């Protein structure tokens, strides 16, 4: 066998790993039969045919489906986030952000997999992992869209040191989110299936509720005592739900664990349950709100609604940009800086608060049932 | 017996070769030479035939010196019945699979029985 054929044979041997286990025998059959094929082009074609078969079989199975989908979405996200008009300092931060996020999303599964194992075989785990990745890609897209407009000249906030520091902090926080998504959906997950399901469902509901109560990150303003009173009641209810959900999850986790696990593991389960709820809620509200902010330059109705309903909206004069036309700026830049920082704080604090409340809930269960 | 229909011309060519000496175990390269099919086409066909229970596969029991063991194939009794019916039905209209129109099939060689 010449050098090229030996390389192809080695590649075929390696590629067997991506095939479903029950099909690997056939790839090995092609590989072993290559020794009978005359050396040269015929043998190379034989091995190439085997490689084509392994790739096709792997693609038919799940093993390549998710990596191919990830590659396609990552490529689309990079392409979308990469562009920027000349002189737009935000383009540099956008490119760093999208590149770093793709690297994080691609490499962390290998790292987390060494301790937690591959993704669990359940549909719930795959759904949560896919949804989590989709949310993170969506957040990258909407953040880069906001930054492209808000940091356009003459602001050039993208060149400021604080913007880069904020970006590094954001990437570190998002690496934590990716690690959490991978850990809770892995075969050796620290959370049982019920905790993941209720945590993600409750977190999503809380995130949507938080978004509805303040789509742009600020409380809403209503004219008239009736609507204002209803909104205030909704805010109070929302606050209680936001606190109760991780508490209840912690109680439920401790109750489940008390039937089978040692006493100390109940607090850990409650902590995990609260963490999942807090992280999910933060990610959902960050994606939805940042997407709404990204729409502002393009939607006149939304801008009018925001002007009349956001209590802390600060109109500021100045050239906006080609999208809105000259002469008007509606606090977008100042708001964007606050929003960007604000949602980073939400992304950082919400999981920690969820942890604390969940642990408190499970600890309370232990104390009550002693 | 359930009739199996809808075999592709390439699959029929493989079945025809396997039918010739149904008790003999065949190698993949031999089947490729006889049918003119490339490995990337032949082995998926063999895979599907094995999945359907029409063909059985096994590894060579003894490893030849300096070479890996080869994978061997032959039709199951059910496979022989289906293949015979399908090949007979297609014989009058089928062109040789994997070969240009007008080229004749090679004269089938008598091969030694495999261990």
Boltz contact constraints between the chains, C-beta under 6 A:
constraints:
  - contact:
      token1: [A, 26]
      token2: [B, 43]
      max_distance: 6.0
  - contact:
      token1: [A, 26]
      token2: [B, 47]
      max_distance: 6.0
  - contact:
      token1: [A, 29]
      token2: [B, 71]
      max_distance: 6.0
  - contact:
      token1: [A, 30]
      token2: [B, 39]
      max_distance: 6.0
  - contact:
      token1: [A, 30]
      token2: [B, 43]
      max_distance: 6.0
  - contact:
      token1: [A, 32]
      token2: [B, 68]
      max_distance: 6.0
  - contact:
      token1: [A, 32]
      token2: [B, 70]
      max_distance: 6.0
  - contact:
      token1: [A, 33]
      token2: [B, 28]
      max_distance: 6.0
  - contact:
      token1: [A, 33]
      token2: [B, 29]
      max_distance: 6.0
  - contact:
      token1: [A, 35]
      token2: [B, 67]
      max_distance: 6.0
  - contact:
      token1: [A, 36]
      token2: [B, 29]
      max_distance: 6.0
  - contact:
      token1: [A, 37]
      token2: [B, 29]
      max_distance: 6.0
  - contact:
      token1: [A, 46]
      token2: [B, 39]
      max_distance: 6.0
  - contact:
      token1: [A, 49]
      token2: [B, 38]
      max_distance: 6.0
  - contact:
      token1: [A, 49]
      token2: [B, 39]
      max_distance: 6.0
  - contact:
      token1: [A, 49]
      token2: [B, 40]
      max_distance: 6.0
  - contact:
      token1: [A, 50]
      token2: [B, 39]
      max_distance: 6.0
  - contact:
      token1: [A, 52]
      token2: [B, 40]
      max_distance: 6.0
  - contact:
      token1: [A, 53]
      token2: [B, 40]
      max_distance: 6.0
  - contact:
      token1: [A, 53]
      token2: [B, 43]
      max_distance: 6.0
  - contact:
      token1: [A, 53]
      token2: [B, 44]
      max_distance: 6.0
